Amino acid sequence: MALKVELKPHERIIVGSCVITNTEQRAKLLIEGEKIPILREKDILTPATADTPAKLIYLAVQLMYLSPDPRAHHPTYFSLVRDVVSATPSAWPIIEAINNHILSGDLYRALKEAKGLIEHETGLLQHVRRTDAAREA
């Protein structure tokens, strides 16, 4: 089954191991193939933008998804997961879902679950900031 993608001007997309950058006009692409990793620019994290523990986990899963050898990134991923779970036990259900997708080979779904981990982390950080602000008032 083919994937239809519409790119905004200058938007980038990763298809396999290639980065494709659109020109000045919108473009529609029809991508055919099986098991080809595809990531839109909005879903791509770089080492510079992975500035929280959950984003680092997302980056590790992203590297697995894009890699011809996903297992090469397992040690980094599992090390990060151990740190996050020990610091934030409430993240365990999300991490467990990510792990299950990784172990079943569905790295795209693992990546989507990792986005949920970033949302969970953001919610926790916002709660801490509100609590700190209330204490200062």
N, C-alpha and C positions, 0 to 999 in steps of 0.2 A: 504494500500500500504506500502511496506517495504522500509526502508531507508538503503542504502548501505554506510558504512563509512569505510575508510581505515585510520588506525592510524599509525603514525610514531613510531619508537622506543621511549619508555618512554613518549609518548604523553598521555595526560589525556582527558577524556570526561565525561560530566555529563549526565546521563540518569535517568530521574526522580529525585529522591533524592540521587542517588548513584554516587560516583566518581569512575570511572574506569581508571586505569593506565595500559598502555601497557607495555610489557616486552621489551627485547632487540631487537626483530625482528618486522618488519612490520606485521600488523594484519588487516584482513578484517572482519567487523562485518555486519550482516544483522539484523536490529532492526525492529521488527514488533509491532504494537500497535497503538492505537488512542490517540491523545492528550497527548502524553508523551513529556515532555520538554527535549530537547537534546541540549547541548552546547559543542562545541569543545573548547579545551584549548585556542586557539587563540581568541575566542570570550568571554572568561571569564574575568571579572574584579573583583578584590578583594578590600576591603576597603583601603588597602595600595596602590594600583595602581590607585585608583579613586582620582586623585590629581588635578582635575580641575572641574569647575561647570558642564560642559557637561558630563564629565566622572561620576560625582556623579548622574546625571540624568540617564545615562546608567545603572549604578549600581542599582538604584531604580527600573528601568524597568526590569532588569535582575532578581532581587529578586521577583518581581511580577510574571514573567514568570515561575520561578522555584517553587513558593509557591503554596501550596494547597488552600490558601486564599489570592489571589492577593490584595484584598481590604485593607488588613492590612498594605500595603505599600503605599497606596494612599496619606495619609497625608504628608509623607516625600517627595514623588514625587511632589505633587502640591506645596508644600512650595519651593522646589528647582526651579520649573518652574517659579513661581512668581518672584523669585530673578533674574533668568537668563533673563526673558523677560523684566524686568524693566531696567536691565543693558545693554542688547543687543536686542533691538527691531527687528533687522534684523533676529533674530532666530525664530521669531513668526511663519512663515509658516512651519518650520520643527517641532516645538513644537505642532502646530495645527494638523499636520499629526500624530504625536506620540499619542496625546490625542484621535484622532478619532479611531486609532487602539486599544487603551486601552479600550475605551468605547464600541467598537464592540466586545471585547473579543479576538482580534487577537494579543496576546502579542508577538508572534515571529516577526510579522511585525513591531510592535512598537519598538522592540529591534533593528531591522535593521534600522529603521528611526533614532533611537537614535545614531547609528553609524554615520549617516549623520550629526547629530548635533555636534559630536566630530570633524568631518572633517571641518565643518563650523567654529567652535571655533579655530581650528588649523590655518585655513586661516586668520582669524581675528588677531590672535596673531602674525603670520608671518608678516602681513601688518604693525602692530604697531612696530615691531622690525625694519623693513626696514625704516619706517618713522623716528624712533628715531635715527637710524644709519645715515640717510641722514642729519638730523639736527646737529648731532655731527661733521659731516665732513666739 
